[in-house]
Amino acid sequence: MTIIKASYRIVTPMFMGGADLSPSDGIRPPSFKGALRFWWRALNWGKFESLVELHREEVALFGGSAEQGGQGAFVLKIESVALNNKRFSPKSGHKYLLGQGLYHFKQGLLRDHIYSGGFDVVLRFRKSDKIDTIKEALICLGCLGGLGSRSRKGFGSLSIVSLKVGEHEQGLPQNVDELQQLFQSVMNSYDGLPPYSAFSVYSRIDISQTGKDALELLNIAGSKLQMYRGYGRNQGGKHKINGVDAEQNFAKDHDLVLDFINGKGLSKHPDRIVFGLPHNDLLAKSRITIWPHP
């Protein structure tokens, strides 16, 4: 039996929990395994002749229903969990990334969270020939991914600290140059748009800013995104965002929604739907929520 042990550090607040949405259960194996499965799929699109073959290999690795084959190639266990439940005080950029589901401008944070900490993941393999692609997914999860709500917005981010296969330590990125090399290695060269979230020739990873404080970097990213997308609030005749003159890159979206509120109807989708749906538009005391078409 071959054993892989990966150690992770939680670098931004993690909003993850059970049925009551509280983090009292800590880091649950199904949650981690689901995230690992996502990164495995992202890395392996195009390496199989069809989605049927990819799904067959995925089930062989991660397991499936009894009809699909039952247990997978490994058993996963979470160990050495040390979590810090300190209260998170979000800044303006954090609030924008949290959105209305996790933050309210009057009530503050709407869910408990894991502020920081670390844990180990131990995988015991029944079949040693299934290790390499799982190892790649473990590294990518610890360099690009996270767990819990808003993990795609930078919350619940993980940093992989060490990775051991059997008794052998595996090399991990130690600086920006090595991180870029990792990104280049995971980008596959398969043409065409994948049918799900996966790396392809159209993928791009940017290292936009570096620093030692992950929370402050997240605040900067949220503030820049808010400035790019926002129209601003009228303050003394000028529209501002966090006290700074708004860029108003999507002024046409503002006018489109304002026309709708005034009874002129919608003739097109707002340009900002490229960032995802639904999103809310607030104008004075009116609100419109734009949803995807069914």
Backbone as CSV, one residue per row, in Angstrom:
resi,resn,N_x,N_y,N_z,CA_x,CA_y,CA_z,C_x,C_y,C_z
1,MET,0.844,-1.195,0.000,0.000,0.000,0.000,0.880,1.247,0.000
2,THR,0.650,2.163,-0.946,1.393,3.409,-1.025,0.600,4.524,-0.349
3,ILE,1.298,5.348,0.424,0.647,6.428,1.164,1.170,7.779,0.687
4,ILE,0.253,8.701,0.407,0.594,10.094,0.115,0.115,10.929,1.290
5,LYS,0.995,11.816,1.760,0.615,12.738,2.825,0.879,14.162,2.359
6,ALA,-0.162,14.987,2.351,-0.052,16.387,1.943,-0.465,17.272,3.114
7,SER,0.321,18.299,3.378,0.024,19.249,4.454,-0.381,20.583,3.851
8,TYR,-1.465,21.153,4.366,-2.005,22.405,3.835,-2.149,23.438,4.941
9,ARG,-2.038,24.693,4.524,-2.285,25.822,5.421,-3.442,26.636,4.864
10,ILE,-4.371,27.039,5.715,-5.496,27.893,5.315,-5.028,29.346,5.390
11,VAL,-5.042,30.053,4.257,-4.440,31.389,4.229,-5.462,32.522,4.148
12,THR,-6.717,32.222,3.848,-7.787,33.221,3.906,-9.007,32.592,4.574
13,PRO,-9.877,33.382,5.209,-11.017,32.827,5.944,-11.840,31.864,5.093
14,MET,-12.216,30.758,5.709,-12.911,29.677,5.004,-14.344,29.560,5.518
15,PHE,-15.300,29.701,4.615,-16.719,29.595,4.946,-17.214,28.217,4.520
16,MET,-17.064,27.260,5.418,-17.432,25.889,5.112,-18.105,25.285,6.327
17,GLY,-19.158,24.514,6.102,-19.850,23.906,7.219,-20.817,22.840,6.769
18,GLY,-21.458,22.231,7.732,-22.424,21.177,7.457,-23.810,21.737,7.198
19,ALA,-24.824,20.989,7.633,-26.212,21.389,7.366,-26.562,22.713,8.038
20,ASP,-25.933,22.999,9.191,-26.213,24.251,9.900,-25.287,25.388,9.466
21,LEU,-24.448,25.130,8.452,-23.524,26.119,7.881,-22.447,26.581,8.844
22,SER,-22.291,25.894,9.979,-21.232,26.257,10.924,-20.005,25.396,10.645
23,PRO,-18.807,25.927,10.972,-17.580,25.164,10.724,-17.233,24.191,11.838
24,SER,-18.219,23.824,12.659,-17.947,22.973,13.821,-17.414,21.596,13.425
25,ASP,-17.738,21.145,12.224,-17.252,19.837,11.770,-15.807,19.894,11.292
26,GLY,-15.247,21.091,11.179,-13.873,21.219,10.704,-13.754,20.926,9.221
27,ILE,-12.646,20.329,8.827,-12.393,19.982,7.425,-12.881,18.554,7.202
28,ARG,-13.926,18.396,6.432,-14.522,17.077,6.227,-13.919,16.404,4.993
29,PRO,-13.611,15.112,5.059,-13.036,14.403,3.911,-13.854,14.526,2.622
30,PRO,-15.207,14.417,2.668,-15.952,14.558,1.407,-15.769,15.918,0.741
31,SER,-15.651,16.988,1.561,-15.449,18.323,0.997,-14.103,18.416,0.295
32,PHE,-13.066,17.904,0.952,-11.739,17.950,0.335,-11.690,17.063,-0.908
33,LYS,-12.283,15.897,-0.821,-12.249,14.961,-1.950,-12.996,15.537,-3.151
34,GLY,-14.091,16.260,-2.885,-14.824,16.893,-3.979,-13.991,17.945,-4.676
35,ALA,-13.248,18.761,-3.890,-12.375,19.778,-4.488,-11.236,19.126,-5.256
36,LEU,-10.673,18.052,-4.718,-9.594,17.338,-5.393,-10.082,16.755,-6.716
37,ARG,-11.298,16.272,-6.705,-11.898,15.709,-7.915,-12.045,16.780,-8.998
38,PHE,-12.433,18.004,-8.574,-12.564,19.114,-9.522,-11.235,19.388,-10.213
39,TRP,-10.141,19.472,-9.425,-8.840,19.790,-10.007,-8.316,18.647,-10.861
40,TRP,-8.633,17.414,-10.505,-8.243,16.291,-11.360,-8.921,16.406,-12.719
41,ARG,-10.207,16.722,-12.731,-10.914,16.881,-14.006,-10.338,18.045,-14.807
42,ALA,-10.022,19.147,-14.133,-9.477,20.319,-14.817,-8.151,20.001,-15.492
43,LEU,-7.346,19.154,-14.852,-6.026,18.826,-15.385,-6.071,17.772,-16.480
44,ASN,-7.108,16.957,-16.501,-7.101,15.783,-17.373,-8.034,15.861,-18.568
45,TRP,-8.710,16.998,-18.749,-9.525,17.116,-19.950,-8.614,17.059,-21.188
46,GLY,-9.024,16.292,-22.184,-8.255,16.183,-23.418,-7.289,15.024,-23.439
47,LYS,-7.041,14.417,-22.277,-6.116,13.287,-22.227,-6.804,11.956,-22.532
48,PHE,-8.127,12.025,-22.718,-8.898,10.828,-23.041,-9.655,11.058,-24.341
49,GLU,-9.991,10.002,-25.023,-10.635,10.125,-26.329,-12.068,10.634,-26.221
50,SER,-12.680,10.460,-25.074,-14.068,10.903,-24.906,-14.330,11.198,-23.439
51,LEU,-15.436,11.903,-23.188,-15.842,12.168,-21.813,-16.226,10.882,-21.090
52,VAL,-16.696,9.904,-21.837,-17.052,8.619,-21.226,-15.811,7.967,-20.632
53,GLU,-14.698,7.995,-21.382,-13.460,7.410,-20.882,-12.917,8.196,-19.690
54,LEU,-12.994,9.523,-19.771,-12.539,10.351,-18.655,-13.345,10.038,-17.401
55,HIS,-14.669,9.925,-17.552,-15.520,9.636,-16.399,-15.217,8.250,-15.842
56,ARG,-14.909,7.290,-16.709,-14.587,5.936,-16.248,-13.316,5.945,-15.393
57,GLU,-12.301,6.720,-15.839,-11.070,6.816,-15.066,-11.297,7.569,-13.754
58,GLU,-12.145,8.588,-13.796,-12.464,9.348,-12.586,-13.103,8.446,-11.531
59,VAL,-14.025,7.603,-11.950,-14.680,6.680,-11.022,-13.680,5.664,-10.482
60,ALA,-12.750,5.212,-11.349,-11.742,4.253,-10.894,-10.853,4.868,-9.817
61,LEU,-10.620,6.174,-9.914,-9.778,6.857,-8.940,-10.538,7.230,-7.676
62,PHE,-11.671,7.912,-7.858,-12.370,8.523,-6.732,-13.547,7.710,-6.219
63,GLY,-13.966,6.724,-6.969,-15.105,5.922,-6.566,-16.402,6.416,-7.165
64,GLY,-17.439,5.606,-7.057,-18.749,5.950,-7.600,-19.806,5.059,-6.987
65,SER,-20.949,5.020,-7.626,-22.026,4.160,-7.137,-21.656,2.692,-7.334
66,ALA,-22.449,1.804,-6.742,-22.192,0.370,-6.881,-22.245,-0.044,-8.349
67,GLU,-23.171,0.556,-9.105,-23.298,0.232,-10.523,-22.081,0.706,-11.315
68,GLN,-21.423,1.798,-10.832,-20.268,2.340,-11.534,-18.961,1.647,-11.163
69,GLY,-18.952,0.942,-10.057,-17.718,0.266,-9.675,-17.376,0.353,-8.210
70,GLY,-18.150,1.143,-7.451,-17.936,1.198,-6.009,-16.733,2.004,-5.596
71,GLN,-15.901,1.445,-4.718,-14.780,2.166,-4.137,-13.739,2.542,-5.180
72,GLY,-13.032,3.650,-4.883,-11.990,4.114,-5.771,-10.639,3.505,-5.437
73,ALA,-9.589,4.175,-5.922,-8.233,3.637,-5.783,-7.587,3.969,-4.452
74,PHE,-8.202,4.862,-3.669,-7.575,5.262,-2.406,-8.630,5.582,-1.356
75,VAL,-8.169,5.574,-0.103,-8.978,6.003,1.034,-8.376,7.303,1.550
76,LEU,-9.211,8.308,1.781,-8.730,9.638,2.191,-9.130,9.922,3.632
77,LYS,-8.168,10.461,4.386,-8.411,10.801,5.790,-7.790,12.156,6.099
78,ILE,-8.494,12.969,6.904,-7.988,14.267,7.359,-7.390,14.099,8.754
79,GLU,-6.141,14.560,8.932,-5.459,14.407,10.219,-4.818,15.727,10.649
80,SER,-4.371,15.757,11.898,-3.590,16.877,12.457,-4.247,18.232,12.183
81,VAL,-5.530,18.312,12.453,-6.275,19.547,12.187,-6.047,20.543,13.322
82,ALA,-5.611,21.746,12.971,-5.432,22.826,13.952,-6.038,24.086,13.354
83,LEU,-7.222,24.484,13.855,-7.967,25.577,13.252,-8.082,26.755,14.206
84,ASN,-8.057,27.951,13.642,-8.197,29.195,14.395,-9.530,29.829,14.025
85,ASN,-10.431,29.960,15.001,-11.760,30.512,14.742,-11.870,31.986,15.124
86,LYS,-10.750,32.695,15.067,-10.746,34.137,15.301,-11.751,34.826,14.381
87,ARG,-12.376,35.894,14.859,-13.369,36.620,14.077,-12.692,37.451,12.988
88,PHE,-13.158,37.312,11.781,-12.636,38.020,10.625,-13.285,39.396,10.516
89,SER,-12.476,40.449,10.363,-12.986,41.813,10.184,-12.730,42.243,8.740
90,PRO,-13.719,42.092,7.861,-13.492,42.351,6.439,-13.300,43.829,6.124
91,LYS,-12.417,44.096,5.156,-12.228,45.438,4.621,-13.107,45.581,3.380
92,SER,-13.049,46.742,2.744,-13.973,47.042,1.642,-13.851,46.041,0.494
93,GLY,-12.623,45.670,0.138,-12.442,44.710,-0.949,-12.973,43.341,-0.602
94,HIS,-12.789,42.931,0.673,-13.326,41.645,1.124,-14.856,41.642,1.041
95,LYS,-15.469,42.737,1.462,-16.932,42.814,1.477,-17.496,42.656,0.067
96,TYR,-16.813,43.253,-0.897,-17.292,43.153,-2.283,-17.212,41.710,-2.777
97,LEU,-16.129,41.010,-2.444,-15.972,39.627,-2.885,-16.909,38.680,-2.141
98,LEU,-17.220,38.986,-0.878,-18.126,38.136,-0.114,-19.534,38.164,-0.688
99,GLY,-19.968,39.331,-1.166,-21.302,39.435,-1.740,-22.391,39.392,-0.690
100,GLN,-23.639,39.487,-1.144,-24.767,39.621,-0.231,-25.088,38.334,0.523
101,GLY,-24.631,37.193,0.020,-24.939,35.946,0.710,-24.162,35.739,1.993
102,LEU,-22.972,36.331,2.082,-22.124,36.132,3.254,-21.905,37.397,4.060
103,TYR,-22.251,38.549,3.478,-22.019,39.804,4.191,-23.193,40.753,3.972
104,HIS,-23.587,41.439,5.059,-24.638,42.450,4.994,-24.078,43.747,5.558
105,PHE,-24.318,44.866,4.853,-23.669,46.115,5.241,-24.088,46.599,6.634
106,LYS,-25.217,46.121,7.153,-25.627,46.476,8.510,-25.334,45.361,9.512
107,GLN,-25.568,44.112,9.121,-25.408,42.981,10.037,-23.984,42.438,10.070
108,GLY,-23.173,42.788,9.089,-21.813,42.273,9.023,-21.781,40.876,8.427
109,LEU,-20.838,40.057,8.876,-20.722,38.691,8.372,-21.948,37.870,8.769
110,LEU,-22.458,37.094,7.829,-23.684,36.336,8.064,-23.417,34.874,8.422
111,ARG,-22.154,34.444,8.351,-21.824,33.054,8.662,-20.544,32.981,9.478
112,ASP,-20.473,31.974,10.342,-19.225,31.687,11.031,-18.215,31.127,10.033
113,HIS,-16.955,31.118,10.420,-15.921,30.741,9.473,-14.691,30.244,10.213
114,ILE,-13.800,29.626,9.454,-12.481,29.246,9.949,-11.528,30.346,9.518
115,TYR,-10.903,31.010,10.474,-10.053,32.159,10.136,-8.725,31.714,9.512
116,SER,-8.095,30.734,10.100,-6.810,30.247,9.601,-6.553,28.875,10.211
117,GLY,-5.396,28.302,9.922,-5.058,27.001,10.491,-4.379,26.107,9.483
118,GLY,-4.374,24.820,9.778,-3.733,23.865,8.893,-4.237,22.460,9.151
119,PHE,-3.939,21.565,8.227,-4.360,20.172,8.361,-3.550,19.307,7.393
120,ASP,-3.546,18.009,7.657,-2.897,17.034,6.790,-3.949,16.181,6.101
121,VAL,-3.650,15.783,4.884,-4.496,14.861,4.135,-3.680,13.609,3.856
122,VAL,-4.201,12.462,4.248,-3.504,11.191,4.039,-4.320,10.333,3.084
123,LEU,-3.685,9.910,1.986,-4.332,9.062,0.995,-3.622,7.718,0.973
124,ARG,-4.356,6.637,1.205,-3.812,5.285,1.178,-4.308,4.586,-0.093
125,PHE,-3.371,4.299,-0.977,-3.701,3.778,-2.297,-3.719,2.255,-2.320
126,ARG,-4.741,1.729,-2.953,-4.803,0.291,-3.197,-4.019,-0.067,-4.454
127,LYS,-3.962,0.903,-5.402,-3.276,0.669,-6.680,-2.242,1.773,-6.877
128,SER,-0.964,1.403,-6.871,0.103,2.396,-6.949,0.208,3.062,-8.315
129,ASP,-0.360,2.463,-9.368,-0.263,3.042,-10.709,-1.213,4.231,-10.883
130,LYS,-1.992,4.572,-9.874,-2.956,5.671,-9.966,-2.467,6.932,-9.247
131,ILE,-1.193,6.972,-8.880,-0.724,8.030,-7.988,-0.430,9.350,-8.702
132,ASP,0.213,9.322,-9.866,0.769,10.540,-10.468,-0.263,11.631,-10.708
133,THR,-1.400,11.286,-11.304,-2.381,12.328,-11.605,-3.018,12.886,-10.334
134,ILE,-3.143,12.070,-9.299,-3.662,12.559,-8.017,-2.656,13.507,-7.374
135,LYS,-1.380,13.187,-7.493,-0.331,14.053,-6.949,-0.395,15.439,-7.608
136,GLU,-0.580,15.493,-8.919,-0.701,16.771,-9.624,-1.902,17.565,-9.121
137,ALA,-3.019,16.870,-8.899,-4.228,17.543,-8.430,-4.046,18.083,-7.015
138,LEU,-3.341,17.340,-6.159,-3.070,17.805,-4.791,-2.248,19.093,-4.804
139,ILE,-1.266,19.164,-5.706,-0.422,20.355,-5.796,-1.209,21.541,-6.321
140,CYS,-1.999,21.322,-7.368,-2.784,22.422,-7.942,-3.822,22.950,-6.953
141,LEU,-4.441,22.052,-6.200,-5.398,22.483,-5.183,-4.700,23.373,-4.160
142,GLY,-3.435,23.067,-3.846,-2.694,23.841,-2.862,-2.007,25.076,-3.420
143,CYS,-2.087,25.299,-4.717,-1.503,26.503,-5.329,-2.548,27.405,-5.977
144,LEU,-3.675,26.819,-6.360,-4.694,27.572,-7.085,-6.080,27.511,-6.459
145,GLY,-6.305,26.563,-5.570,-7.673,26.315,-5.123,-7.941,26.610,-3.664
146,GLY,-9.142,26.206,-3.247,-9.567,26.410,-1.867,-10.804,25.586,-1.580
147,LEU,-11.368,25.788,-0.388,-12.542,25.049,0.055,-13.600,26.023,0.559
148,GLY,-14.852,25.635,0.412,-15.943,26.403,0.987,-16.527,27.444,0.055
149,SER,-17.494,28.203,0.598,-18.169,29.247,-0.167,-17.186,30.350,-0.558
150,ARG,-17.379,30.879,-1.750,-16.550,31.954,-2.315,-15.093,31.533,-2.511
151,SER,-14.853,30.221,-2.658,-13.474,29.788,-2.891,-12.979,30.258,-4.254
152,ARG,-13.894,30.493,-5.184,-13.480,31.030,-6.491,-13.237,32.527,-6.435
153,LYS,-13.563,33.130,-5.308,-13.294,34.559,-5.115,-12.133,34.770,-4.138
154,GLY,-11.414,33.695,-3.818,-10.231,33.845,-2.988,-10.387,33.482,-1.529
155,PHE,-11.606,33.175,-1.080,-11.792,32.790,0.320,-11.586,31.283,0.466
156,GLY,-11.133,30.886,1.650,-10.852,29.471,1.879,-9.657,28.970,1.097
157,SER,-8.754,29.881,0.708,-7.597,29.493,-0.102,-6.639,28.613,0.694
158,LEU,-6.065,27.643,-0.007,-5.119,26.720,0.607,-3.722,26.930,0.041
159,SER,-2.732,26.707,0.879,-1.337,26.709,0.450,-0.734,25.362,0.837
160,ILE,-0.225,24.642,-0.146,0.365,23.337,0.159,1.758,23.551,0.744
161,VAL,2.011,22.949,1.897,3.253,23.147,2.644,4.248,22.023,2.371
162,SER,3.749,20.802,2.279,4.634,19.667,2.008,3.822,18.557,1.346
163,LEU,4.540,17.705,0.619,3.918,16.566,-0.052,4.904,15.406,-0.027
164,LYS,4.463,14.297,0.535,5.331,13.128,0.667,4.636,11.914,0.052
165,VAL,5.344,11.220,-0.839,4.862,9.965,-1.412,5.705,8.846,-0.816
166,GLY,5.087,8.016,0.013,5.867,7.044,0.764,6.784,7.783,1.723
167,GLU,8.093,7.567,1.598,9.072,8.262,2.426,9.776,9.388,1.686
168,HIS,9.329,9.688,0.475,10.043,10.642,-0.371,9.315,11.978,-0.438
169,GLU,10.009,13.045,-0.049,9.462,14.399,-0.161,9.440,14.825,-1.621
170,GLN,8.346,15.448,-2.010,8.195,15.922,-3.384,8.502,17.417,-3.451
171,GLY,9.108,17.847,-4.551,9.417,19.255,-4.723,8.171,20.087,-4.964
172,LEU,8.105,21.240,-4.317,6.981,22.158,-4.461,7.515,23.537,-4.842
173,PRO,6.701,24.381,-5.507,7.159,25.729,-5.861,7.570,26.527,-4.628
174,GLN,8.735,27.177,-4.705,9.251,27.951,-3.578,9.304,29.444,-3.860
175,ASN,9.098,29.836,-5.120,9.138,31.251,-5.490,8.267,31.471,-6.720
176,VAL,8.186,32.712,-7.184,7.305,33.045,-8.307,7.727,32.326,-9.575
177,ASP,9.029,32.256,-9.822,9.509,31.586,-11.042,9.115,30.114,-11.054
178,GLU,9.258,29.437,-9.932,8.892,28.020,-9.857,7.375,27.848,-9.955
179,LEU,6.633,28.825,-9.443,5.183,28.777,-9.565,4.771,28.919,-11.031
180,GLN,5.433,29.807,-11.771,5.149,29.953,-13.190,5.469,28.677,-13.956
181,GLN,6.544,28.015,-13.576,6.892,26.748,-14.217,5.816,25.699,-13.980
182,LEU,5.270,25.687,-12.760,4.182,24.756,-12.462,2.982,25.049,-13.354
183,PHE,2.607,26.319,-13.462,1.454,26.688,-14.269,1.651,26.276,-15.725
184,GLN,2.855,26.474,-16.240,3.128,26.091,-17.622,3.024,24.586,-17.818
185,SER,3.388,23.827,-16.793,3.348,22.370,-16.912,1.934,21.814,-16.878
186,VAL,1.019,22.504,-16.172,-0.342,21.977,-16.065,-1.224,22.415,-17.230
187,MET,-0.824,23.472,-17.933,-1.603,23.916,-19.081,-1.503,22.872,-20.188
188,ASN,-2.621,22.293,-20.569,-2.529,21.317,-21.650,-2.747,22.000,-22.996
189,SER,-2.329,21.333,-24.028,-2.331,21.918,-25.375,-3.510,21.455,-26.218
190,TYR,-4.543,20.935,-25.572,-5.677,20.411,-26.327,-6.560,21.553,-26.814
191,ASP,-6.810,21.567,-28.109,-7.556,22.656,-28.728,-9.045,22.487,-28.461
192,GLY,-9.774,23.567,-28.648,-11.212,23.548,-28.444,-11.580,23.927,-27.028
193,LEU,-12.821,24.361,-26.866,-13.308,24.737,-25.542,-13.786,23.492,-24.795
194,PRO,-13.283,23.259,-23.587,-13.735,22.091,-22.829,-15.200,22.234,-22.434
195,PRO,-15.904,21.120,-22.259,-17.329,21.161,-21.899,-17.566,21.438,-20.423
196,TYR,-16.515,21.617,-19.659,-16.626,21.946,-18.239,-15.386,22.763,-17.873
197,SER,-15.273,23.209,-16.620,-14.133,24.016,-16.193,-12.849,23.184,-16.223
198,ALA,-11.966,23.499,-17.162,-10.739,22.728,-17.329,-9.699,23.566,-18.058
199,PHE,-8.431,23.168,-17.922,-7.353,23.855,-18.629,-7.390,23.498,-20.106
200,SER,-7.098,24.477,-20.949,-7.030,24.251,-22.394,-6.084,25.293,-22.984
201,VAL,-5.950,25.326,-24.313,-5.094,26.324,-24.954,-5.633,27.731,-24.740
202,TYR,-6.890,27.834,-24.326,-7.496,29.146,-24.098,-7.361,29.616,-22.643
203,SER,-6.760,28.797,-21.792,-6.615,29.152,-20.374,-5.454,30.130,-20.192
204,ARG,-5.572,30.945,-19.169,-4.508,31.878,-18.826,-4.480,32.073,-17.319
205,ILE,-3.297,32.050,-16.736,-3.117,32.303,-15.302,-2.181,33.492,-15.160
206,ASP,-2.638,34.528,-14.487,-1.833,35.721,-14.266,-1.426,35.816,-12.802
207,ILE,-0.170,36.143,-12.554,0.287,36.495,-11.207,0.293,38.011,-11.172
208,SER,-0.783,38.593,-10.669,-0.980,40.044,-10.765,-0.275,40.821,-9.669
209,GLN,-0.116,40.197,-8.509,0.505,40.907,-7.388,1.020,39.886,-6.389
210,THR,2.116,40.221,-5.737,2.685,39.312,-4.746,2.825,40.028,-3.406
211,GLY,2.912,39.251,-2.349,3.057,39.821,-1.013,3.019,38.718,0.021
212,LYS,3.236,39.067,1.275,3.280,38.098,2.361,1.976,38.004,3.136
213,ASP,1.060,38.955,2.931,-0.209,38.980,3.650,-1.331,38.616,2.685
214,ALA,-1.801,37.361,2.760,-2.814,36.885,1.818,-4.114,37.670,1.941
215,LEU,-4.495,38.029,3.165,-5.738,38.768,3.364,-5.670,40.157,2.731
216,GLU,-4.517,40.807,2.837,-4.378,42.128,2.244,-4.367,42.040,0.723
217,LEU,-3.741,41.010,0.172,-3.766,40.813,-1.280,-5.193,40.590,-1.764
218,LEU,-5.974,39.835,-0.978,-7.369,39.597,-1.347,-8.177,40.889,-1.292
219,ASN,-7.896,41.724,-0.313,-8.570,43.018,-0.213,-8.232,43.897,-1.422
220,ILE,-6.980,43.899,-1.830,-6.567,44.682,-2.999,-7.279,44.182,-4.256
221,ALA,-7.333,42.858,-4.420,-7.995,42.290,-5.592,-9.479,42.645,-5.620
222,GLY,-10.142,42.540,-4.457,-11.559,42.881,-4.382,-11.809,44.347,-4.671
223,SER,-10.946,45.219,-4.154,-11.100,46.660,-4.383,-10.918,47.009,-5.852
224,LYS,-9.947,46.369,-6.505,-9.707,46.641,-7.929,-10.872,46.132,-8.782
225,LEU,-11.404,44.964,-8.414,-12.544,44.430,-9.163,-13.771,45.315,-8.973
226,GLN,-13.993,45.785,-7.749,-15.115,46.683,-7.485,-14.968,47.983,-8.271
227,MET,-13.752,48.520,-8.328,-13.524,49.750,-9.077,-13.753,49.525,-10.571
228,TYR,-13.348,48.371,-11.064,-13.498,48.082,-12.491,-14.959,47.911,-12.889
229,ARG,-15.719,47.214,-12.032,-17.097,46.871,-12.382,-18.126,47.916,-11.960
230,GLY,-17.807,48.692,-10.902,-18.824,49.532,-10.280,-19.093,50.842,-11.001
231,TYR,-20.297,51.365,-10.768,-20.689,52.677,-11.297,-20.448,53.779,-10.276
232,GLY,-20.484,53.428,-9.003,-20.249,54.399,-7.939,-21.522,55.041,-7.439
233,ARG,-21.409,55.661,-6.265,-22.535,56.381,-5.660,-22.278,57.879,-5.738
234,ASN,-23.358,58.616,-5.966,-23.234,60.071,-6.123,-22.897,60.713,-4.782
235,GLN,-21.731,61.340,-4.729,-21.284,62.035,-3.525,-20.790,63.424,-3.924
236,GLY,-21.617,64.419,-3.654,-21.243,65.786,-3.990,-21.120,66.044,-5.473
237,GLY,-21.944,65.351,-6.263,-21.926,65.566,-7.711,-20.988,64.642,-8.467
238,LYS,-20.193,63.835,-7.752,-19.304,62.880,-8.398,-19.591,61.474,-7.888
239,HIS,-19.532,60.507,-8.800,-19.764,59.120,-8.412,-18.455,58.525,-7.909
240,LYS,-18.508,58.000,-6.682,-17.303,57.495,-6.045,-17.482,56.065,-5.537
241,ILE,-16.361,55.368,-5.454,-16.300,54.031,-4.867,-15.209,54.059,-3.806
242,ASN,-15.597,53.841,-2.555,-14.653,53.897,-1.433,-13.873,55.206,-1.415
243,GLY,-14.568,56.309,-1.725,-13.960,57.630,-1.664,-13.146,58.024,-2.870
244,VAL,-13.068,57.153,-3.877,-12.292,57.414,-5.087,-13.243,57.548,-6.270
245,ASP,-12.931,58.488,-7.204,-13.770,58.663,-8.385,-13.918,57.346,-9.141
246,ALA,-15.172,56.974,-9.439,-15.447,55.705,-10.119,-14.974,55.742,-11.570
247,GLU,-14.510,54.609,-12.063,-14.070,54.520,-13.455,-15.248,54.445,-14.414
248,GLN,-16.353,53.826,-13.957,-17.582,53.691,-14.764,-17.294,53.032,-16.113
249,ASN,-16.603,51.906,-16.069,-16.315,51.158,-17.297,-17.570,50.557,-17.917
250,PHE,-18.613,50.377,-17.094,-19.855,49.772,-17.597,-21.014,50.739,-17.386
251,ALA,-20.813,51.978,-17.774,-21.862,52.991,-17.621,-23.113,52.612,-18.418
252,LYS,-22.933,51.932,-19.541,-24.085,51.530,-20.360,-24.968,50.538,-19.611
253,ASP,-24.373,49.696,-18.770,-25.173,48.774,-17.956,-26.055,49.553,-16.985
254,HIS,-25.484,50.572,-16.372,-26.235,51.425,-15.449,-27.420,52.056,-16.170
255,ASP,-27.171,52.611,-17.356,-28.239,53.276,-18.107,-29.300,52.282,-18.554
256,LEU,-28.861,51.064,-18.920,-29.793,50.029,-19.368,-30.766,49.656,-18.255
257,VAL,-30.250,49.455,-17.050,-31.099,49.076,-15.923,-31.978,50.253,-15.491
258,LEU,-31.432,51.456,-15.541,-32.223,52.634,-15.199,-33.402,52.787,-16.152
259,ASP,-33.164,52.558,-17.437,-34.253,52.620,-18.419,-35.318,51.576,-18.112
260,PHE,-34.885,50.375,-17.694,-35.834,49.314,-17.372,-36.708,49.714,-16.184
261,ILE,-36.065,50.267,-15.146,-36.810,50.695,-13.971,-37.819,51.785,-14.322
262,ASN,-37.472,52.611,-15.304,-38.367,53.685,-15.736,-39.385,53.235,-16.778
263,GLY,-39.463,51.915,-17.015,-40.516,51.371,-17.858,-40.202,51.229,-19.321
264,LYS,-38.928,51.367,-19.702,-38.601,51.286,-21.128,-38.285,49.869,-21.592
265,GLY,-38.184,48.929,-20.677,-37.913,47.543,-21.059,-36.440,47.279,-21.299
266,LEU,-36.090,45.992,-21.315,-34.714,45.579,-21.562,-34.578,45.097,-23.001
267,SER,-33.643,45.669,-23.745,-33.430,45.276,-25.134,-32.246,44.333,-25.290
268,LYS,-31.395,44.221,-24.257,-30.215,43.370,-24.310,-29.758,43.052,-22.890
269,HIS,-28.868,42.087,-22.791,-28.278,41.771,-21.485,-27.221,42.808,-21.141
270,PRO,-27.037,43.101,-19.853,-25.906,43.944,-19.449,-24.587,43.272,-19.816
271,ASP,-23.596,44.067,-20.170,-22.295,43.508,-20.541,-21.655,42.752,-19.390
272,ARG,-21.976,43.132,-18.158,-21.313,42.530,-17.002,-21.758,41.102,-16.708
273,ILE,-22.672,40.558,-17.488,-23.032,39.157,-17.247,-21.864,38.227,-17.531
274,VAL,-20.811,38.746,-18.200,-19.620,37.929,-18.430,-18.978,37.524,-17.107
275,PHE,-19.247,38.283,-16.028,-18.703,37.959,-14.718,-19.555,36.940,-13.976
276,GLY,-20.692,36.553,-14.547,-21.550,35.569,-13.905,-22.900,36.139,-13.520
277,LEU,-23.872,35.238,-13.403,-25.230,35.598,-13.003,-25.641,34.731,-11.818
278,PRO,-26.566,35.183,-10.977,-27.223,36.494,-11.061,-26.352,37.598,-10.480
279,HIS,-26.703,38.860,-10.800,-26.120,39.979,-10.073,-27.180,41.046,-9.873
280,ASN,-27.007,41.781,-8.779,-27.975,42.803,-8.401,-27.522,44.168,-8.896
281,ASP,-28.476,44.971,-9.335,-28.222,46.368,-9.669,-29.067,47.224,-8.741
282,LEU,-28.420,48.116,-8.019,-29.106,48.990,-7.083,-29.084,50.413,-7.616
283,LEU,-30.240,50.991,-7.783,-30.358,52.373,-8.231,-31.325,53.085,-7.303
284,ALA,-30.796,54.069,-6.527,-31.611,54.781,-5.546,-32.281,53.746,-4.646
285,LYS,-33.630,53.706,-4.605,-34.329,52.754,-3.751,-34.863,51.563,-4.546
286,SER,-34.452,51.440,-5.811,-34.928,50.347,-6.654,-33.855,49.275,-6.767
287,ARG,-34.286,48.057,-6.957,-33.354,46.937,-7.136,-33.893,46.019,-8.223
288,ILE,-32.962,45.563,-9.083,-33.318,44.563,-10.073,-32.279,43.462,-10.013
289,THR,-32.717,42.225,-9.964,-31.815,41.094,-9.978,-31.933,40.405,-11.323
290,ILE,-30.791,40.271,-12.017,-30.774,39.687,-13.339,-30.300,38.234,-13.223
291,TRP,-31.149,37.301,-13.671,-30.880,35.871,-13.566,-30.543,35.305,-14.939
292,PRO,-29.868,34.122,-14.954,-29.644,33.455,-16.235,-30.972,33.034,-16.849
293,HIS,-30.992,32.986,-18.183,-32.203,32.517,-18.870,-32.313,31.028,-18.651
294,PRO,-33.517,30.515,-18.309,-33.662,29.067,-18.034,-33.415,28.222,-19.271
